[in-house]
């Protein structure tokens, strides 16, 4: 977790305590029977494999509405396609806030896209909740009190990779591939923090790519030619699949550490070829529907029943559909606890007071917690390795502090 100064901590605490004192009026988009929630998702473009998350969330709210809604209100979930394009995200979010009059935005997806609306959402004082990105900057309650993250932050994951390399491959030659924006660079910061002075000694080659690049074949060849025997791959599924294919084509077989948001069987390994993907190491905090361990799991049976009834066209083998359903439960819990005081201030205050909430679909032992000074709800993960059929977990849960 990134450091928070004492002044920042005090500022955040005062903000979140003070907003509960004022007489609250319900937010725009809230009536006696409805609450409007806004979202952007890449249903098209280079990150379109994530589009199923928005569809799963929409289906989840349909399930909630079918059960009577939240405190008697039905959720009107308005989700627009931004194509993973920051300018488009700005346009769509302005439409959600200023035309559609949503009470809040939820799970807007992508680091560069959320970066484009970060200041705007805080200037407008609209809850920008549980964003679908693990960038570390979503946990700055003193500076950006209206924006809150959800998943484990990218710097923590980078640190886990760095520590793994130092422990298991202390003499390795390391190559790093990353997306050239806040998303990719955040992971690299974490890797460097863990490896310290050894980063410059052990990393023999770095290559980056732009999200607009048609292919990253040349970057992969360059990394292979460096003689590296360990690869830290920080990419979205489209480019992760390309890199796996190219590595196989040229016969480069390093120890392959792939960031969590690309380590998907359906979105990455199957498009790349499961045989080519065997042996990839990553991390997770979600129950994978491909793992037989969860075949009779109560939570996953609930998820399967949800998929059958409310998202029958969705892929029951895609962990992104577990992700969407899971985070929807956290959002619903916040709104339920907020009761009939659905001012934007109280929604934000309630989101910042989550205590040991069990988000269904997460690994056993992981609970969501937030406070006025902690905007990182999920802070534990477990490492895994793809065996050609499923991601096999190993080792203990690893927290933000590395323990």
C-alpha positions as CSV (number, residue, x, y, z in Angstrom):
1,X,0.0,0.0,0.0
2,X,1.4,3.4,-0.8
3,X,2.3,5.6,2.1
4,X,-0.2,8.1,3.5
5,X,1.1,11.2,5.3
6,X,-0.3,12.1,8.7
7,X,-1.9,15.2,7.3
8,X,-3.5,13.3,4.5
9,X,-4.8,10.8,7.0
10,X,-6.3,13.5,9.1
11,X,-7.8,15.2,6.1
12,X,-9.5,12.0,4.9
13,X,-10.8,11.2,8.3
14,X,-12.3,14.7,8.8
15,X,-13.9,14.5,5.3
16,X,-15.5,11.1,5.9
17,X,-16.6,12.0,9.4
18,X,-18.0,15.4,8.5
19,X,-20.1,14.3,5.6
20,X,-22.1,12.1,7.9
21,X,-23.1,15.1,10.0
22,X,-24.7,17.2,7.4
23,X,-28.4,16.7,6.6
24,X,-28.3,14.5,3.6
25,X,-30.4,14.7,0.4
26,X,-30.5,11.7,-1.9
27,X,-28.2,11.9,-4.8
28,X,-29.3,12.6,-8.4
29,X,-30.6,9.5,-9.9
30,X,-32.1,8.3,-6.7
31,X,-35.9,8.1,-6.3
32,X,-38.1,6.1,-4.0
33,X,-38.0,3.3,-6.4
34,X,-34.7,3.5,-8.3
35,X,-31.0,4.2,-8.1
36,X,-29.0,4.9,-11.3
37,X,-25.5,3.6,-11.4
38,X,-23.1,4.4,-14.3
39,X,-20.4,2.4,-15.9
40,X,-18.0,2.3,-18.8
41,X,-16.5,-0.9,-20.2
42,X,-14.5,-1.9,-23.3
43,X,-17.2,-3.8,-25.2
44,X,-15.0,-3.1,-28.3
45,X,-11.4,-2.4,-28.9
46,X,-8.1,-3.9,-27.8
47,X,-9.4,-4.8,-24.3
48,X,-12.8,-6.1,-25.4
49,X,-12.1,-9.5,-23.6
50,X,-13.0,-7.6,-20.4
51,X,-16.4,-6.7,-21.8
52,X,-18.0,-9.7,-20.3
53,X,-17.4,-8.1,-16.9
54,X,-19.8,-5.3,-17.6
55,X,-22.4,-7.9,-18.9
56,X,-22.0,-10.0,-15.7
57,X,-22.5,-6.9,-13.5
58,X,-25.6,-6.0,-15.5
59,X,-26.9,-9.5,-15.1
60,X,-26.1,-9.4,-11.3
61,X,-28.2,-6.2,-10.9
62,X,-31.0,-7.9,-12.8
63,X,-30.8,-10.7,-10.3
64,X,-30.9,-8.2,-7.4
65,X,-33.8,-6.4,-8.9
66,X,-35.7,-9.7,-9.4
67,X,-35.3,-10.2,-5.7
68,X,-36.9,-6.9,-4.8
69,X,-33.9,-4.6,-5.3
70,X,-31.9,-2.9,-2.6
71,X,-34.0,-1.4,0.2
72,X,-37.0,-1.4,-2.1
73,X,-35.1,0.4,-4.9
74,X,-34.4,-1.2,-8.3
75,X,-30.9,-0.6,-9.8
76,X,-30.8,1.1,-13.2
77,X,-27.4,0.1,-14.4
78,X,-26.3,2.3,-17.4
79,X,-23.2,1.0,-19.1
80,X,-21.5,2.5,-22.1
81,X,-18.8,1.2,-24.4
82,X,-15.5,3.3,-24.2
83,X,-13.4,1.0,-26.4
84,X,-10.6,1.3,-23.8
85,X,-10.0,4.8,-25.1
86,X,-9.4,7.6,-22.5
87,X,-11.0,10.4,-24.7
88,X,-14.1,8.2,-25.2
89,X,-14.2,7.4,-21.5
90,X,-14.3,11.1,-20.7
91,X,-17.1,11.6,-23.1
92,X,-19.1,8.7,-21.8
93,X,-18.6,9.5,-18.1
94,X,-19.7,13.1,-18.7
95,X,-22.8,11.8,-20.3
96,X,-23.5,9.5,-17.3
97,X,-22.9,12.3,-14.8
98,X,-24.4,15.3,-16.6
99,X,-27.1,13.9,-18.8
100,X,-28.1,10.6,-17.2
101,X,-27.7,12.0,-13.7
102,X,-26.3,8.8,-12.2
103,X,-25.9,8.7,-8.4
104,X,-22.4,7.2,-8.8
105,X,-20.1,5.3,-11.2
106,X,-19.1,1.8,-10.4
107,X,-16.4,-0.5,-11.9
108,X,-15.3,1.8,-14.7
109,X,-12.7,-0.4,-16.3
110,X,-9.0,0.3,-17.1
111,X,-6.1,2.3,-15.7
112,X,-5.6,4.8,-18.5
113,X,-9.4,5.3,-18.9
114,X,-10.0,5.9,-15.2
115,X,-7.0,8.2,-15.1
116,X,-8.7,10.3,-17.7
117,X,-11.7,10.9,-15.4
118,X,-10.0,10.8,-12.0
119,X,-9.9,14.5,-11.4
120,X,-13.3,15.1,-13.0
121,X,-15.1,12.7,-10.7
122,X,-13.5,14.3,-7.6
123,X,-14.2,17.8,-8.8
124,X,-17.9,16.8,-9.3
125,X,-17.9,15.0,-6.0
126,X,-19.5,11.9,-7.6
127,X,-18.6,8.5,-6.0
128,X,-16.1,6.7,-8.3
129,X,-16.4,3.4,-6.7
130,X,-14.6,0.0,-6.9
131,X,-12.8,0.9,-10.2
132,X,-11.8,-2.1,-12.3
133,X,-8.1,-1.5,-12.2
134,X,-5.5,-2.2,-9.6
135,X,-3.4,1.0,-10.0
136,X,-2.1,2.1,-6.7
137,X,-3.3,5.7,-7.1
138,X,-6.9,4.7,-6.5
139,X,-6.1,4.6,-2.8
140,X,-5.5,8.3,-2.0
141,X,-8.4,9.3,0.2
142,X,-6.8,12.5,1.3
143,X,-6.2,13.8,-2.3
144,X,-9.0,12.0,-4.1
145,X,-11.7,11.2,-1.5
146,X,-14.3,10.2,-4.1
147,X,-12.3,7.5,-5.9
148,X,-11.9,4.0,-4.4
149,X,-10.2,0.9,-5.8
150,X,-11.2,-2.7,-5.5
151,X,-8.7,-5.4,-6.5
152,X,-5.2,-5.8,-5.1
153,X,-3.0,-3.0,-6.3
154,X,-0.5,-3.4,-9.0
155,X,2.5,-2.3,-7.0
156,X,1.8,-5.0,-4.5
157,X,1.7,-7.6,-7.2
158,X,4.9,-6.3,-8.7
159,X,6.5,-6.7,-5.3
160,X,5.3,-10.3,-5.1
161,X,6.9,-11.0,-8.5
162,X,10.1,-9.3,-7.5
163,X,10.4,-11.2,-4.2
164,X,9.6,-14.5,-6.1
165,X,12.5,-13.9,-8.5
166,X,14.9,-13.1,-5.7
167,X,14.0,-16.2,-3.8
168,X,13.7,-18.7,-6.6
169,X,15.9,-17.3,-9.4
170,X,18.6,-15.3,-7.6
171,X,21.0,-15.7,-10.5
172,X,18.4,-15.2,-13.2
173,X,18.6,-12.9,-16.2
174,X,15.3,-11.0,-16.2
175,X,13.4,-9.4,-19.1
176,X,10.4,-7.1,-18.5
177,X,7.6,-6.4,-20.9
178,X,5.0,-3.8,-20.0
179,X,2.2,-1.7,-21.3
180,X,3.5,1.9,-21.7
181,X,1.0,3.7,-19.5
182,X,0.1,4.0,-15.8
183,X,-1.2,0.5,-15.8
184,X,2.1,-1.2,-16.9
185,X,4.4,1.2,-15.1
186,X,2.7,0.6,-11.8
187,X,3.6,-3.0,-11.8
188,X,7.2,-2.2,-12.7
189,X,7.4,0.2,-9.7
190,X,6.5,-2.7,-7.5
191,X,9.0,-5.1,-9.1
192,X,11.8,-2.4,-8.6
193,X,10.8,-1.8,-5.0
194,X,11.1,-5.5,-4.2
195,X,14.4,-6.1,-6.1
196,X,16.1,-2.8,-5.1
197,X,19.6,-2.4,-6.4
198,X,19.4,-5.9,-7.8
199,X,16.9,-4.8,-10.4
200,X,19.5,-3.0,-12.5
201,X,21.9,-5.9,-12.1
202,X,19.4,-8.7,-13.0
203,X,17.2,-7.1,-15.6
204,X,19.0,-7.4,-18.9
205,X,16.2,-6.0,-21.1
206,X,13.0,-3.9,-20.8
207,X,10.5,-3.5,-23.7
208,X,7.2,-1.7,-23.7
209,X,4.3,-1.5,-26.1
210,X,1.5,0.9,-26.8
211,X,-2.1,-0.3,-26.5
212,X,-2.6,0.9,-30.1
213,X,0.2,-1.4,-31.5
214,X,-1.1,-4.1,-33.8
215,X,1.5,-6.6,-32.6
216,X,4.3,-6.9,-30.1
217,X,6.2,-9.6,-32.0
218,X,9.3,-7.3,-32.3
219,X,9.4,-6.6,-28.6
220,X,9.3,-10.4,-27.8
221,X,12.1,-11.1,-30.2
222,X,14.2,-8.3,-28.6
223,X,13.6,-9.7,-25.1
224,X,14.5,-13.2,-26.2
225,X,17.7,-12.0,-27.9
226,X,18.8,-10.5,-24.5
227,X,19.4,-14.0,-23.2
228,X,16.9,-13.6,-20.4
229,X,15.7,-16.8,-18.7
230,X,12.9,-15.0,-16.6
231,X,10.2,-12.9,-18.1
232,X,7.9,-10.5,-16.2
233,X,5.0,-10.0,-18.6
234,X,2.7,-7.0,-17.8
235,X,0.1,-6.9,-20.4
236,X,-3.6,-7.1,-21.2
237,X,-5.0,-10.4,-22.6
238,X,-4.7,-9.4,-26.3
239,X,-1.0,-8.8,-26.0
240,X,-0.4,-11.5,-23.4
241,X,-1.8,-14.0,-25.9
242,X,0.4,-12.5,-28.7
243,X,3.5,-12.8,-26.6
244,X,2.8,-16.4,-25.6
245,X,2.4,-17.4,-29.3
246,X,5.5,-15.5,-30.4
247,X,7.6,-17.0,-27.6
248,X,6.6,-20.5,-28.7
249,X,7.2,-19.7,-32.3
250,X,10.8,-18.7,-31.7
251,X,11.5,-21.3,-29.1
252,X,12.1,-19.0,-26.1
253,X,11.1,-20.7,-22.9
254,X,11.9,-18.5,-19.9
255,X,10.2,-18.7,-16.5
256,X,7.1,-16.7,-17.3
257,X,5.5,-14.5,-14.7
258,X,2.3,-13.1,-16.1
259,X,0.3,-10.3,-14.3
260,X,-3.0,-11.3,-12.8
261,X,-5.4,-9.4,-15.0
262,X,-4.1,-11.2,-18.1
263,X,-3.8,-14.7,-16.5
264,X,-7.2,-15.9,-17.8
265,X,-7.7,-19.3,-19.4
266,X,-10.5,-18.1,-21.6
267,X,-9.2,-14.6,-22.5
268,X,-5.5,-15.4,-22.8
269,X,-4.4,-19.0,-22.6
270,X,-7.0,-20.5,-25.0
271,X,-6.5,-17.8,-27.7
272,X,-2.7,-18.3,-27.4
273,X,-3.0,-22.1,-27.1
274,X,-3.2,-24.0,-23.8
275,X,-0.1,-26.1,-24.6
276,X,1.9,-23.0,-25.3
277,X,0.7,-21.4,-22.0
278,X,1.6,-24.3,-19.8
279,X,3.9,-23.4,-16.9
280,X,2.9,-19.7,-16.7
281,X,3.0,-18.4,-13.1
282,X,0.6,-15.7,-11.8
283,X,-1.6,-14.7,-8.9
284,X,-5.3,-14.7,-8.1
285,X,-7.8,-13.7,-5.4
286,X,-10.8,-15.3,-7.1
287,X,-12.2,-18.8,-7.3
288,X,-11.5,-20.1,-10.8
289,X,-14.6,-21.9,-12.3
290,X,-12.2,-24.3,-14.1
291,X,-10.8,-25.5,-10.8
292,X,-12.4,-28.8,-9.7
293,X,-11.8,-27.8,-6.1
294,X,-14.8,-25.5,-6.4
295,X,-17.1,-28.0,-8.2
296,X,-19.3,-28.4,-5.1
297,X,-18.5,-25.1,-3.5
298,X,-21.6,-23.2,-2.1
299,X,-20.6,-19.8,-3.4
300,X,-19.7,-21.1,-6.8
301,X,-22.9,-23.1,-7.0
302,X,-24.7,-19.8,-6.4
303,X,-22.7,-18.2,-9.2
304,X,-23.5,-21.1,-11.6
305,X,-27.2,-20.7,-10.8
306,X,-26.9,-17.0,-11.4
307,X,-25.2,-17.6,-14.7
308,X,-27.8,-20.1,-15.8
309,X,-30.7,-17.8,-15.1
310,X,-29.5,-14.2,-15.6
311,X,-26.5,-14.6,-18.0
312,X,-27.1,-17.8,-19.9
313,X,-25.1,-16.5,-22.9
314,X,-22.1,-15.9,-20.7
315,X,-19.2,-18.4,-20.5
316,X,-19.2,-20.4,-17.3
317,X,-15.5,-21.2,-17.7
318,X,-14.5,-17.5,-17.7
319,X,-13.2,-16.2,-14.4
320,X,-14.1,-12.6,-15.5
321,X,-17.7,-13.6,-15.0
322,X,-16.9,-14.6,-11.4
323,X,-15.2,-11.2,-11.0
324,X,-18.2,-9.2,-12.2
325,X,-20.7,-11.1,-10.0
326,X,-18.4,-10.8,-7.0
327,X,-17.7,-7.1,-7.1
328,X,-21.5,-6.5,-7.7
329,X,-22.1,-8.1,-4.3
330,X,-19.8,-5.6,-2.6
331,X,-21.5,-2.7,-4.3
332,X,-24.9,-4.0,-3.3
333,X,-23.7,-4.4,0.3
334,X,-22.6,-0.7,0.4
335,X,-26.0,0.5,-0.9
336,X,-27.8,-1.8,1.5
337,X,-25.9,-0.4,4.5
338,X,-26.4,3.2,3.3
339,X,-30.1,2.6,3.9
340,X,-32.4,5.4,2.8
341,X,-29.7,8.0,3.0
342,X,-28.4,7.8,-0.5
343,X,-26.7,11.1,-0.7
344,X,-23.4,10.9,-2.6
345,X,-21.6,11.8,0.7
346,X,-23.2,8.9,2.6
347,X,-22.6,6.4,-0.2
348,X,-19.0,7.3,-0.1
349,X,-18.8,7.3,3.7
350,X,-20.5,3.8,3.7
351,X,-18.1,2.5,1.1
352,X,-15.2,3.6,3.3
353,X,-16.5,1.7,6.4
354,X,-16.6,-1.9,5.1
355,X,-15.7,-4.3,7.8
356,X,-14.8,-7.9,7.1
357,X,-17.3,-8.3,4.3
358,X,-17.1,-11.7,2.7
359,X,-17.3,-11.1,-1.1
360,X,-18.6,-14.4,-2.6
361,X,-16.4,-15.8,-5.2
362,X,-13.1,-14.7,-3.6
363,X,-10.6,-17.2,-2.2
364,X,-11.3,-18.5,1.3
365,X,-9.9,-16.3,4.0
366,X,-10.1,-13.0,1.9
367,X,-12.4,-10.3,3.4
368,X,-13.0,-6.8,2.2
369,X,-12.1,-4.0,4.5
370,X,-12.0,-0.2,4.1
371,X,-11.7,2.8,6.3
372,X,-11.4,6.6,6.0
373,X,-7.7,6.1,5.3
374,X,-7.7,2.7,3.5
375,X,-9.3,2.7,0.1
376,X,-8.0,-0.8,-0.9
377,X,-10.8,-3.3,-0.2
378,X,-9.0,-6.4,-1.3
379,X,-5.4,-6.9,-0.3
380,X,-4.6,-10.6,-0.4
381,X,-3.7,-13.0,-3.2
382,X,-2.3,-16.4,-3.8
383,X,0.2,-17.5,-6.4
384,X,-0.7,-20.1,-9.1
385,X,0.7,-22.0,-12.1
386,X,-1.1,-23.1,-15.2
387,X,-0.8,-26.8,-15.7
388,X,-2.4,-26.9,-19.1
389,X,-5.9,-27.4,-17.8
390,X,-6.3,-25.2,-14.7
391,X,-4.4,-22.6,-12.6
392,X,-3.0,-24.6,-9.6
393,X,-2.6,-22.5,-6.5
394,X,0.5,-22.8,-4.3
395,X,1.8,-21.1,-1.2
396,X,-0.1,-19.1,1.3
397,X,-2.2,-16.0,0.9
398,X,0.1,-13.0,0.5
399,X,-0.9,-9.7,1.9
400,X,-0.1,-6.1,0.9
401,X,2.8,-6.2,3.3
402,X,4.2,-9.3,1.6
403,X,3.5,-11.7,4.4
